[in-house]
Amino acid sequence: MMSNLMINNLLSGIKELTKTPRRIYLIGFFFAFLITLKEAILMSYNNFQIFSYGSLDFWTGINPYSDWSHLSILGKHLDVFLYGPLFSILFTPFALLPGWLGVFCWNIFTYTLFYFSVFTLPDQFSFVKKKFIFFFTALLLFSTLLSVQFNPVVASLFLFSFTLLEKKQGFWAVLLILLSGFIKVYGIFQLAMLLFYPRFWKNALYAVLMGIILLLLPLIHIPANELVAYYQSWIVTVMNHSDALRFYSIYRPICLFFKSIEPFMGLISLGVLFVILCFTLLKLKLFKESFLHRAQFLGIIMSWSILFGISSEGHTYVIAMVGYAIWYLCSTQTRLEKVLLWMNFVLMGIMPIDILCPRVVSKLILAKLNLGIIVFAITWGIMVYKTYTSRLTSQNMMV
């Protein structure tokens, strides 16, 4: 009796603490600040240093893809720089700051961007549903902040672009999609969603014109005759970085038994996407008329970009899990879906965190048995099946 009372009081307290968007932001800000403070004190913000060196190299005339030999503050070799030339330009304001200040500004920026991308989703998502999306992905979000990642920005650009498309603001939506795509590729596939909205050809023209501008933007510092080679070195670096058994995609468990498919991973991923797009074209009218189906498609694409990525890491699943949460809220929630939801939450959100799960357990379940990937792959298959076999034609209700 006493324990039930305590649980009820705890739940009531949590509900009161999170009853407004402002309170939720401040709670998240508190944790983001503490996480970043720890990184700054220990000087372990290696990813921020990679971002900074990649940006500064661009301005000093050094190719960060082919001429990379930087050491961290602590004297250790930094991992390679994998982001597009556009990132080097956009990250410059952060790179010019002292390291400890820059990492604070970057993490608070990425946290804030992620928060607003969730809480400015279309009105079809109620505040309660937006709160669910935020807290369902919060552990993954904070894990990415601990490693000072770019992935929350990618997730945010997916969501902002979707919201802008729903508001018929095609120009700004396309701009954000292309910014994401030219930095880390994942977001470029959201261009497929232009099919669902009015003025397709106008938006496609925006995509072509802005794509050309962003492609040529590095010419502000790189000589024109070196631009192609610069992009080639970026692509080669990214491709050489792929390793099925090292990264956290669907290919990891498959290559344990069929290593021979590794050279074809990119083609297989594009083939899967092509099949999805074919099914989409067959039901194009459904997606044009139904908000729920458009949101489900967003979830499928966000999840596909990570699950079938050739260099996906555990932290990149903040993108996939946001998409999955959106899909879940827009689908009929059977017992199986509810079980899978919490299985994914435990496997992707809780187990990778050392203070919540002993490392020996997480290594066995996630790294050796690959259960996180396997369960999410099953989940994604169900997402696709349910979305494309649904007979609903139009939904304009609150979800």
C-alpha positions as CSV (number, residue, x, y, z in Angstrom):
1,M,0.0,0.0,0.0
2,M,2.8,2.4,1.0
3,S,4.8,1.5,-2.1
4,N,1.8,2.2,-4.4
5,L,1.3,5.6,-2.7
6,M,5.0,6.4,-3.2
7,I,4.8,5.5,-6.9
8,N,1.7,7.5,-7.4
9,N,3.3,10.5,-5.7
10,L,6.4,10.1,-7.8
11,L,4.4,9.9,-11.0
12,S,2.3,12.9,-10.0
13,G,5.5,14.9,-9.2
14,I,7.0,14.0,-12.6
15,K,3.8,15.0,-14.3
16,E,3.8,18.4,-12.5
17,L,7.4,18.9,-13.3
18,T,6.9,18.4,-17.0
19,K,3.6,20.0,-17.5
20,T,4.9,22.9,-19.7
21,P,7.3,23.1,-22.6
22,R,9.4,25.6,-20.7
23,R,9.9,23.3,-17.7
24,I,10.9,20.4,-20.0
25,Y,13.4,22.6,-21.8
26,L,15.0,23.6,-18.5
27,I,15.2,20.0,-17.2
28,G,17.0,19.0,-20.4
29,F,19.2,22.1,-20.3
30,F,20.3,21.2,-16.8
31,F,21.4,17.7,-17.9
32,A,23.0,19.1,-21.1
33,F,25.0,21.6,-19.0
34,L,26.2,19.0,-16.5
35,I,27.2,16.6,-19.3
36,T,29.2,19.3,-21.1
37,L,30.8,20.5,-17.9
38,K,32.1,17.0,-17.3
39,E,33.5,16.9,-20.9
40,A,35.1,20.3,-20.5
41,I,36.7,19.5,-17.1
42,L,38.2,16.2,-18.4
43,M,39.1,17.8,-21.8
44,S,37.6,14.7,-23.4
45,Y,35.6,16.5,-26.1
46,N,37.4,14.9,-29.0
47,N,34.6,15.2,-31.5
48,F,34.4,18.9,-31.0
49,Q,38.2,19.1,-31.6
50,I,37.7,17.1,-34.8
51,F,34.9,19.5,-35.9
52,S,37.1,22.5,-35.1
53,Y,40.3,21.2,-36.9
54,G,38.2,20.2,-39.9
55,S,36.8,23.8,-40.1
56,L,40.1,25.6,-39.5
57,D,41.9,23.3,-42.0
58,F,39.5,24.5,-44.6
59,W,40.3,28.1,-44.0
60,T,44.1,27.5,-43.8
61,G,44.2,25.7,-47.2
62,I,44.7,22.2,-45.7
63,N,42.6,19.3,-47.0
64,P,41.2,17.7,-43.8
65,Y,40.3,14.5,-45.7
66,S,43.7,13.7,-47.2
67,D,46.1,15.6,-44.9
68,W,44.9,14.7,-41.4
69,S,47.3,14.3,-38.5
70,H,45.8,16.2,-35.6
71,L,46.2,15.3,-31.9
72,S,43.7,16.0,-29.2
73,I,44.4,18.3,-26.2
74,L,45.5,15.2,-24.3
75,G,47.9,14.2,-27.0
76,K,46.0,11.3,-28.6
77,H,45.3,10.9,-32.3
78,L,41.9,12.2,-33.3
79,D,39.6,10.2,-35.5
80,V,39.2,11.2,-39.2
81,F,37.0,14.1,-40.3
82,L,34.0,12.8,-42.2
83,Y,31.8,15.8,-42.7
84,G,31.2,17.6,-46.0
85,P,33.0,20.9,-46.9
86,L,29.8,22.8,-46.1
87,F,30.2,21.7,-42.5
88,S,33.6,23.3,-42.3
89,I,32.1,26.6,-43.3
90,L,29.1,26.5,-41.1
91,F,31.0,25.4,-38.0
92,T,33.5,28.3,-38.2
93,P,31.9,30.4,-35.4
94,F,32.2,27.5,-33.0
95,A,35.8,26.7,-34.1
96,L,37.0,30.2,-33.4
97,L,36.0,30.0,-29.8
98,P,38.3,28.7,-27.0
99,G,37.7,24.9,-26.8
100,W,36.0,24.8,-23.4
101,L,33.6,27.6,-24.5
102,G,33.1,26.2,-27.9
103,V,32.0,22.8,-26.7
104,F,29.5,24.5,-24.3
105,C,28.0,26.6,-27.1
106,W,27.9,23.6,-29.5
107,N,26.1,21.3,-27.1
108,I,23.6,23.9,-25.9
109,F,23.0,24.8,-29.5
110,T,22.4,21.1,-30.6
111,Y,20.2,20.4,-27.5
112,T,18.1,23.5,-28.1
113,L,17.7,22.8,-31.8
114,F,16.6,19.2,-31.0
115,Y,14.1,20.4,-28.4
116,F,12.5,23.0,-30.6
117,S,12.3,20.6,-33.6
118,V,10.2,18.2,-31.4
119,F,8.0,20.8,-29.8
120,T,7.3,22.7,-33.0
121,L,6.1,19.6,-34.8
122,P,2.7,20.1,-36.6
123,D,-0.4,20.6,-34.4
124,Q,-1.6,17.1,-35.2
125,F,0.8,16.0,-32.5
126,S,-0.6,17.1,-29.1
127,F,1.7,18.4,-26.4
128,V,1.5,15.0,-24.6
129,K,2.7,13.2,-27.8
130,K,5.5,15.7,-28.3
131,K,6.6,15.2,-24.7
132,F,6.6,11.4,-25.3
133,I,8.8,11.8,-28.4
134,F,11.2,14.0,-26.4
135,F,11.5,11.8,-23.4
136,F,11.6,8.5,-25.4
137,T,14.7,9.7,-27.1
138,A,16.2,11.8,-24.2
139,L,18.7,9.1,-23.1
140,L,20.1,8.8,-26.6
141,L,20.1,12.6,-26.9
142,F,22.2,13.0,-23.8
143,S,24.5,10.2,-24.9
144,T,25.2,12.1,-28.1
145,L,25.8,15.3,-26.1
146,L,28.3,13.4,-23.9
147,S,30.2,12.5,-27.1
148,V,29.6,16.0,-28.6
149,Q,28.0,14.6,-31.7
150,F,26.4,16.2,-34.8
151,N,23.6,13.6,-34.9
152,P,21.0,15.7,-32.9
153,V,21.3,18.3,-35.6
154,V,20.6,15.8,-38.3
155,A,17.5,14.6,-36.4
156,S,16.4,18.2,-35.9
157,L,16.7,19.1,-39.6
158,F,14.6,16.0,-40.5
159,L,11.8,17.3,-38.1
160,F,12.0,20.9,-39.0
161,S,11.9,20.1,-42.7
162,F,8.8,17.9,-42.2
163,T,7.1,20.7,-40.2
164,L,7.9,23.2,-42.9
165,L,6.6,20.9,-45.7
166,E,3.3,20.5,-43.7
167,K,3.1,24.3,-43.5
168,K,3.6,24.5,-47.3
169,Q,6.9,26.3,-46.9
170,G,8.8,24.3,-49.5
171,F,11.7,26.7,-50.0
172,W,12.9,26.6,-46.4
173,A,12.1,22.9,-46.1
174,V,14.3,22.1,-49.1
175,L,17.1,24.3,-47.8
176,L,17.2,22.4,-44.5
177,I,17.1,19.1,-46.3
178,L,20.0,20.0,-48.5
179,L,22.0,21.5,-45.6
180,S,21.7,18.2,-43.8
181,G,22.5,16.1,-47.0
182,F,25.6,18.1,-47.9
183,I,27.0,17.7,-44.4
184,K,26.3,14.1,-43.5
185,V,24.3,12.6,-46.4
186,Y,21.5,11.1,-44.2
187,G,19.1,14.0,-44.6
188,I,19.2,14.1,-48.4
189,F,16.8,11.2,-48.8
190,Q,14.0,13.3,-47.3
191,L,13.7,15.0,-50.7
192,A,11.5,12.0,-51.6
193,M,8.8,13.6,-49.4
194,L,8.4,16.4,-51.9
195,L,6.2,14.0,-53.8
196,F,3.5,14.3,-51.1
197,Y,3.0,18.1,-51.3
198,P,1.7,20.7,-53.7
199,R,4.0,22.5,-56.1
200,F,6.3,19.5,-56.5
201,W,8.1,20.9,-59.6
202,K,8.6,24.3,-57.9
203,N,10.1,22.6,-54.9
204,A,12.2,20.4,-57.1
205,L,13.6,23.5,-58.9
206,Y,14.4,24.9,-55.5
207,A,16.3,21.7,-54.7
208,V,18.3,21.9,-58.0
209,L,19.2,25.6,-57.6
210,M,20.1,25.5,-53.9
211,G,22.0,22.2,-54.5
212,I,24.2,23.9,-57.0
213,I,24.8,26.9,-54.7
214,L,25.7,24.7,-51.7
215,L,27.8,22.5,-53.9
216,L,29.8,25.5,-55.1
217,L,29.9,27.4,-51.8
218,P,33.4,26.1,-50.8
219,L,34.7,28.2,-53.7
220,I,34.7,31.1,-51.3
221,H,38.1,29.7,-50.3
222,I,39.0,26.7,-52.5
223,P,40.3,27.3,-56.0
224,A,37.8,26.3,-58.7
225,N,40.3,23.8,-60.2
226,E,40.6,22.0,-56.9
227,L,36.9,21.7,-56.0
228,V,36.2,18.3,-57.6
229,A,39.3,16.7,-56.1
230,Y,38.3,18.1,-52.7
231,Y,34.9,16.5,-52.9
232,Q,36.4,13.3,-54.2
233,S,38.7,13.1,-51.2
234,W,35.7,13.5,-48.9
235,I,33.8,10.7,-50.6
236,V,36.9,8.4,-50.5
237,T,37.4,9.1,-46.8
238,V,33.8,8.3,-46.0
239,M,33.8,5.1,-48.1
240,N,37.1,3.9,-46.6
241,H,35.7,4.4,-43.1
242,S,32.9,1.9,-43.6
243,D,33.3,-1.4,-41.8
244,A,30.3,-3.7,-41.3
245,L,31.6,-5.4,-38.2
246,R,32.8,-2.1,-36.6
247,F,29.6,-0.1,-37.0
248,Y,26.1,-0.5,-35.9
249,S,23.9,-1.2,-38.9
250,I,21.8,-4.1,-40.2
251,Y,25.0,-5.4,-42.0
252,R,26.8,-6.1,-38.7
253,P,25.0,-9.3,-37.8
254,I,24.6,-10.3,-41.5
255,C,28.4,-10.0,-42.2
256,L,29.2,-12.3,-39.3
257,F,27.9,-15.1,-41.6
258,F,28.1,-13.5,-45.0
259,K,31.2,-11.3,-45.1
260,S,31.2,-11.4,-48.9
261,I,28.3,-8.8,-49.1
262,E,30.3,-6.1,-47.4
263,P,31.5,-4.5,-50.7
264,F,27.9,-4.3,-51.8
265,M,26.4,-2.7,-48.7
266,G,25.8,0.7,-50.3
267,L,24.0,-0.9,-53.3
268,I,21.9,-3.1,-51.1
269,S,20.8,0.0,-49.0
270,L,19.9,1.9,-52.1
271,G,18.0,-1.1,-53.5
272,V,15.9,-1.3,-50.3
273,L,15.2,2.4,-50.6
274,F,14.2,2.0,-54.3
275,V,11.7,-0.7,-53.4
276,I,10.3,1.5,-50.7
277,L,9.9,4.4,-53.1
278,C,8.2,2.1,-55.7
279,F,5.6,1.1,-53.1
280,T,5.2,4.8,-52.2
281,L,4.5,5.7,-55.8
282,L,1.9,3.0,-56.0
283,K,0.1,4.6,-53.0
284,L,1.0,8.2,-53.7
285,K,-2.6,9.4,-53.4
286,L,-2.8,7.9,-49.9
287,F,0.3,9.7,-48.8
288,K,-0.9,13.0,-50.3
289,E,-4.2,12.8,-48.5
290,S,-3.1,11.3,-45.1
291,F,-1.1,13.2,-42.6
292,L,-0.5,10.0,-40.6
293,H,1.0,8.3,-43.6
294,R,3.3,11.2,-44.3
295,A,4.5,11.1,-40.7
296,Q,4.9,7.3,-40.9
297,F,7.0,7.7,-44.1
298,L,9.2,10.2,-42.2
299,G,9.8,7.7,-39.5
300,I,10.6,4.9,-42.0
301,I,13.1,7.1,-43.9
302,M,14.8,8.4,-40.7
303,S,15.1,4.8,-39.5
304,W,16.2,3.4,-42.8
305,S,19.0,6.0,-43.1
306,I,20.6,4.6,-39.9
307,L,19.7,1.0,-40.0
308,F,21.0,0.6,-43.5
309,G,23.8,3.1,-43.1
310,I,27.3,1.9,-43.9
311,S,28.9,3.7,-41.0
312,S,26.2,4.0,-38.4
313,E,27.2,4.2,-34.8
314,G,25.2,3.7,-31.6
315,H,24.9,7.5,-31.3
316,T,23.3,7.9,-34.7
317,Y,20.3,6.0,-33.5
318,V,19.0,9.2,-31.9
319,I,17.9,9.9,-35.5
320,A,16.3,6.6,-36.0
321,M,14.6,6.5,-32.7
322,V,13.0,9.9,-33.1
323,G,11.6,8.7,-36.4
324,Y,10.4,5.5,-34.8
325,A,8.6,7.4,-32.0
326,I,6.8,9.5,-34.6
327,W,5.8,6.4,-36.6
328,Y,4.6,4.7,-33.4
329,L,2.3,7.6,-32.5
330,C,0.8,7.6,-36.0
331,S,0.0,3.8,-36.1
332,T,-2.4,1.5,-34.5
333,Q,-0.7,0.3,-31.3
334,T,-1.1,-3.4,-30.9
335,R,0.4,-5.3,-28.0
336,L,3.3,-6.4,-30.3
337,E,4.1,-2.7,-31.1
338,K,4.0,-1.8,-27.4
339,V,6.4,-4.7,-26.6
340,L,8.8,-3.7,-29.4
341,L,8.6,0.0,-28.3
342,W,9.9,-0.7,-24.9
343,M,12.4,-3.4,-26.1
344,N,13.9,-0.8,-28.4
345,F,13.9,1.8,-25.5
346,V,15.8,-0.6,-23.3
347,L,18.2,-1.9,-25.9
348,M,19.0,1.5,-27.6
349,G,18.5,3.9,-24.8
350,I,19.3,2.3,-21.5
351,M,21.8,-0.5,-22.2
352,P,24.5,1.7,-23.9
353,I,24.7,3.8,-20.7
354,D,27.3,2.4,-18.3
355,I,25.7,3.9,-15.1
356,L,22.4,2.2,-16.0
357,C,23.7,-1.1,-17.4
358,P,27.0,-2.9,-16.6
359,R,29.3,-2.7,-19.5
360,V,29.9,-6.5,-19.6
361,V,26.1,-7.0,-20.0
362,S,25.7,-4.4,-22.7
363,K,28.7,-5.7,-24.6
364,L,27.3,-9.2,-24.6
365,I,23.8,-8.2,-25.7
366,L,24.6,-5.3,-28.0
367,A,28.1,-5.9,-29.4
368,K,28.3,-9.7,-29.4
369,L,24.7,-10.9,-29.9
370,N,23.6,-7.7,-31.8
371,L,20.2,-7.8,-30.3
372,G,19.7,-4.1,-30.5
373,I,20.2,-4.1,-34.3
374,I,18.1,-7.3,-34.7
375,V,15.2,-6.0,-32.7
376,F,15.2,-2.7,-34.5
377,A,15.4,-4.4,-37.9
378,I,12.4,-6.4,-37.0
379,T,10.7,-3.2,-35.8
380,W,11.5,-1.4,-39.1
381,G,10.1,-4.3,-41.1
382,I,6.8,-4.1,-39.2
383,M,6.8,-0.3,-39.7
384,V,7.1,-0.7,-43.5
385,Y,4.5,-3.6,-43.6
386,K,1.9,-1.8,-41.6
387,T,2.4,1.5,-43.4
388,Y,2.0,0.1,-46.9
389,T,-0.8,-2.3,-46.1
390,S,-3.0,0.2,-44.4
391,R,-6.3,1.0,-46.0
392,L,-6.7,4.4,-44.4
393,T,-7.2,7.2,-47.0
394,S,-7.1,10.4,-45.0
395,Q,-6.5,11.4,-41.4
396,N,-6.6,15.0,-40.2
397,M,-7.1,14.2,-36.5
398,M,-4.9,14.9,-33.5
399,V,-2.5,12.0,-32.9
